[in-house]
Amino acid sequence: MSFFALGVNHQTASVELREQIAFNAEKLSELLQQQSHHQGLNDLVVVSTCNRTEVYAMSENVDIVLHWLAHVNGLDVKQLSNHVYRYENAQAITHLMRVASGLDSLMLGEPQILGQVKTALFLAKDAHTVSSELNKIFEYAFYAAKRVRSETAVGSHAVSMGYAVAQLALQVFSKPETLTILIVAAGEMNSLVAKHLAEMGVGKVLICNRTRARAENLAQEIAHRVDVEIIDFDQLAANLYRADVISSCTGSLYQVIHFNDVKAALKKRRYQQMLLVDLAVPRDIDPKVESLDGVYLYGVDDLQSVIEENLSQRRQAAVEAEIMVNQLATELMTQQRVKGAGHTIQAYRAHGESLAQDELQLALSQLESGENAEDILKTFAHRLTQKLLHPTSILLRQAAKVEDPTYLEMIQIELEDVAQHTRKLKP
C-alpha cells in the first residue's frame, strides 16, 4: 500500500478543465460516503479549490485513483491523464506539505490554502475515508505548514494590494484598535482593504459610496468583526477629519478628495497624522496633500513597488521553506520506515520465542530421560543460537554486497518469512 498524490492545478490544466473536475462540499461529501464502502479505494482525501483539485490516497495503484477521478467527473481517462501530476510516498508527502504551506500556490505563501486542506480532511473524516495512517500524514503536513509560517518569512510580506494597504496602516499606526478607517468607494479593491483591516482589529470603519446598497453589502460582510457606519457620498468632505486612514478607489474621472478639504480635516484633528491611500487611476486624491505636515500619501505605484519587493522577499524565504519541507518529509518517511521495521522485529521476536520454547521442551525431555545435564544445556544453547542467527547472518552478508538502499525492504520481507517458516538446521 502506497501513499499517492494525484491532481491538476493552475500550472497543468486550463480553467475549463479545472471547472470540470472541481467539487463542491455537498457533491464531494456524497461521493466520499459512497467510496467509503469501496474495497479498492476507500482511504482518500480530496482537496478542491479554484486553482487545484487533488486526491490524496492510500492505494495499491495510482491508476485506481486516476480512474476514480475521471469516472466521477465523466471524463475520459486518457484526456485527464495528460494533465495530472502523480507523486508517490516521499514525493507525495513533500507535495502535500508544499501545498499546505502555500509554496505551491498561485500567490506564493498565501495562507488560505491551509484552511482549505484542513476542511478537506474534515470532510473526508466525516465520510469515514481517512485511516489513521493517512490522518497522520495530513497532521504532519499541518505541522510542517505551521513551522514554515512561524520560522520563515514566506508569508510575512504583503503581496496583494488590499493586504498591502492594511499592513501599511499598521506600520504608520501602532495600535489598530484605536483607528478609524474611511473606505471611499466599496468596490472589489476597497472591499479587500476593509476586510483585511477588520480582521486586524481596527476600531471603526466608515464606508462612503455613491450607491448606498453597495455600501450596505460591504457593511454586512464586516459588521461581525468591527463597528461600521455608512456615510452619504455628499458628506465625504465633512467626515474626513474622523479618519486616521483613508483608502479611496472610486473610478471617477475627477478628484474626490481635495487639498483644502484635507487641510481643514487635519486642523480639526489638531494635526494628528493621517494616512491616505489612493488606489484609483485616475487619482482620487489631490497629490498636493502630501505637502501637509502629518499626512502620508501613497498611490498605486508606491504600493506596487512595495508588493514587488515583498514578493521578492517571499521567494527568498521560500528557498528556506523548501529545505524545511524536504527535511520534514524525510523525517516522516523515516518514522514510517521505523514503524514498518517495528512490525518485522515484533514478528521475528515472536519467532525467536517459539524456537526457544521448542528447544526448551526438547531439553526438558532429555533431562527427564536421564541424559547429562551439562551436555544438554550446551546443545540447547548451540542449537538455539544457530537457529536464531543463521538466517539473519545470511541476509546481512547479502545486504553488504548490495549498494541499493531499497534492499532493506527485501530484508524485512525475508525476516517476516523467517518468522512464519521455521528454518531447521541439519545436525
N, C-alpha and C positions, 0 to 999 in steps of 0.2 A: 504494500500500500504506500503510495507516494502522495506528497502534497503538491498540488498544481495551482498555478495562477494562469488564467486564460481570459483574454478580453480584447476590447478595442478602446482607443481613446482619440483625442483630438489630433494626435500625430499620425495615426494609422488609418483612420476612416473619416469619410466625409460626414457632414452633419446629417445628410439624408440617411446614411446607413446607421448612424448612431441613433437617429429617431426610431428606426425600425426595431432596434433591439433594446430600447430603453424600457424600464419597468417603473410603473408607479407602485406605491406601497401596497395598495389593495390587490393588484394583479400579482405582485411578487409573493405576497403572503399566501395567496391561494395556491400558486404553483409550488411553493416550498412545502406546504402542508401535503400536497399530493405526492411530492417527491420523497417525503419522509418515509414512505412505505415501499420505496423502490430499492431493491437489493443492490443494484449495480451502482447507484449514485444517490446516496441519502445523507451525505455528510458535506454540506456546502453552505457558503455564504455568497450572496450576490450584492455587489456594490454598483449602484446605478445613479449617475449624476448627469448633468448636461454635457459633461466633457468625457465621460467614460462609462462603460458597462463592463464589469469584470466578475468572473466566477472564481472563487477560491474553494478548492475541494480536495478531499481525501478520496483517492480513486486508484484503481489498478491501471487505468489507461487514460491518457489525456483526450483521446478521441471520444471517449464516453461523454466527457464534459462538453466537447465541441459539438457533438451531435445533439446533446440536450439543448444547448443554447440556440442552435439553428432551428431545431424542431419546435420549441415553444414560441418562437417568433415567426414561424412559417417561412424560413429562409432556406435556400439551397446551401448545403454544407460546403461545397466547393467555392461558392461565391463568398461565403463568410470566411472560409479558411484563408483566403488571400489577404485578409485584413487583420486577422487576430495575431496577437503575440502569445507565446506559450512559455511558461517557466516551470521548472520542476525543483522541488526540495529547496536546496540552499538559495538558488536564484529566485524561486517563488517567494521565499521568506524575505529576501532582500527587497524584492519588488514591493511587497505589502508594506514593509517598513518605510520605503521611499514614498509610497502613496500616502500613508498615514501622516508622514512628516511634512507633506507639501512639497517634496523635492521633485515629484513627477507632475506637478500641477501646471496648468497653462500660466497662471500667475505664481511664480516661484515663491514658496513659503507661505502661501495663503492658508489661514487656519481653519476655514470651514470644512475642508475635506476630512479632518479628523472626526468631527462630529458626524459627518455623513457615513464614515466607515463604522463608527460605533452604533449608529442607528441600524445599519445593515446587519451587524452582528446581533443586535437585539431582536430584529425581525426574524432572523434565522433561528435564534434560540426559541422564540415564541412558537415557531413552526416545528420545533424538535429536529432540526437538521444540523446540529452542532455537537460533535463529540467532545470529550474532554481534551483530546489531543489537538483538535482544531481550535478549540477555545483558548488553549494555552498559547498557540501561535499568535492569535489575534491579541491576546492580552500582552504578550511580549512586544508586539508591534506598537501597541499603545504606549508601553513603557519606553520604547525607542523614540517615538514621536515626542513624548514629554521631555526626554533627555535632549533631543535635538533643539527643541524650542527654549529650554531653560539654560542650555550650556553653549549654544551657538547663537549668532546674530541673524540667522536665516529668516526670522520672522519679525525682526525688531525695527525694520525701516519701512516707512510708508511708501507703497508703490501704486496707490490709486489716488486720484485727485481728491475724492471725498475724505479718505483717511488722512491724506497729507494735510488738509485744512485742519482736521481735528488735532493732529499731532502738533501742528504749528501753534494752535491755540494753547495747548498745554505747555509749550516751550515759552511762550510770552507770559502766560499767567500760571502761577504755581498751584493755585487752589481751584480746581474746576467746579467744585460745589458752590463757589461764590459767583460764578459767571452767569451773565445773561447774554444769550445768543440771539441775534436778529437774522432770520433767514428771509432774504428778499428774492422772491420767486420760488415756488415749490415744485420745480421741475425735477428731472431724474438726478442731476448732479447735486443740487442742493438738498434733495431728499436724503442722499447718502451722507452728506455733511451732517445734516440734522440727526440722523440715526447714529452715526459714529459718536457725535458729541453727547447724545443722550446716553449711550452706553458707557461713556466715560464719566458720567455723573455730574454734568453741569446743573446749575441751579434752576434755570428757566430758559425756555425757547419761545421767542416771538416769531410768528410766521406772517409775512406780508406778501400777499399775492393779488394779482388783478382780479382773478375769479375766486370767490370765497370757497366754492365747492372743493377745488383742488387743495386749498389751504386746510380745509376741514379733513380731507382724506389723510394728509400727512400728519395732522394733529392726532388723529385716531391711531395712527401707526406707532407713535412715540409716547402717547399720553400715559402708558403704563410705566414708563421709566422716568418721566420728567414733567414738571409743571409747564403747560403750554397755553399760549394766548395768541389769538388771531387778531391782526391789525388790518384795517382797510388800507388799500394802497394809497389813497389820497392823504392818509395820516402818517406816511413814511417819514417825512422830514421832521415832523413833530415828535417822533418817537426814537430818533437816532440816539439821543442822549442816554437812553435807558440801556443801550447795548455796549457790552465790553468787546464783543466780537460780532462783526457784520460780514455775512457771506452773501454776495449778490451775483445772480446769474439769470437775467431776465430775457435776454434775446432782443431787447429793444434796440432800435437804431440810434437812440439818443441816450445821453447820460441821465441816470435817475437819482444819483446821489451827488450833490453839488458841493463845491468848495465852501461856500458861505453857510450851508446847512451843517456841514461837519464842524466848521469853526464855531458856530453857535452851540452845537451839541457839546463840543469839547469844553466850552466855557461853562455851560450848565452843569457839566460833570466835575467842575472845579479842576479841570485839566488832568483827570485820571486817564491813563493811557487807553487807547483803543486800537484794536486790530481789525483792519478792513481787508477783505479778500475779494478780489474782482475776478470771477470765473467767466465773465462774459466776453464775447467778441462779436461786435464792437464793445468797448468797455462801458460798464455801467457807472463807474466811479471816476470823478474828475481826478486825473493824476496829480494835480497840484496839491491835493490834500496831504501828500507825502511831506510837503514842506512844513506842515504844522507840527509843533513840538508835542510829543506824546502820541502821535499817530503812526502806526506801522501799516504800510500798504503793500500788498502782494498781489501780483497778477498771474495769469495763466503761465506765462513764460518762466516766471520765478519758480512757480510750483513744479513745472515740468522739469526744470533743471535739477530741482531737489529730488524728484522722483527718479530721474535717470541716475543720479548719484547713489541714491538708496538702492536701486536695483543692482547697480554695480557692486555695492557692498554686500547685498544678499548673495550674489553669485560667488563672491569671495568666501562668504560664510558657508555656502553650500558645499564647497570643497571639504571643509572640516566636517560638515554634517554627513557627507557621503562616506568619509572614512569611519565615522562613528557608527553609521548604519551597518556597514560591512562588518565591523568588529562585533556588533551585537548580533547580527545574523549568524556569524561564525560561532559565537558563544551559545546561541540557542541550538544550533546543529550539534555542537559538542555535547550539550546536555542531553539531546535526543539519542546520540550515539551511546553515551554512558548509560542511559536508561535501557537502551536495547541490549547493551552488554550485560547489564544487571540481570535481565531475564535469563540470558545464557548462563551466567555464573550461578544463578539460583538453581537452574536445571542441572548443571554439572555438579553442584554440591549435593543435590539430592541423589544423583547417580553415585557419587562417592560414598554417601552414607549407605546406599543399598549394597554396594560392593563390600563395605566394611561389615555389614550385617551377615552377608553370605560367608565371608571368611571367618567371622566370629563363630557362626554356627558350626562350620567345619572344624575349627579349632576345639570348640567345646566337646564335640562328638569324639574327637581324637583323645582328649583328656579323659573322657568317661571310659574309653576303651583301654586306658592304662598306658598310653604311649608317653615318652619322655616329654615333660613339660617344657624344658628349655628348647628342645628341638622344635616343638610345636609352635612356640612363640616366635622363634627365628623364622620359621617357614611362613607363619601368619604375617609378620612384618614385611618379609620379602615379597610375598605374593600380592599383598595389598598395595605396596609401593609400586610394584611393576604395573599392576592393572591401572593405577591412577595416573602414573606419569608417562607410560609408554605412548598412548595416543597423542597426548599434548606435546611430547618431545618430538614426535614425527612432524606434527603440524608446525611447530616452531622452527624446525630445520628447514622446512619447505618455505616458510614465510621469510626466512633470512635470505633466501635465494631470489626472491621476487621484489622488484622495486615498486611495483604498482601498489599504492596505499589502499586501494579498494580490496586488496587481498584480505584485509581484516574481516570484511564481510564474509568471505569464504570460510575463514577460521571459525567464525561464530556459527555458521551453518554446520560445519563439521563437528564442533563441540556439542551442538544440540543433538547431532546424530549419535555421538558417543553416549549422551545421556539416555537415549532411547534404546540403544542396542549395545548390550554388554559385549565387549571385545575380550574373548577368552584367550589367554596366553597358553601356548604349549608348555608343558612341564619340562 
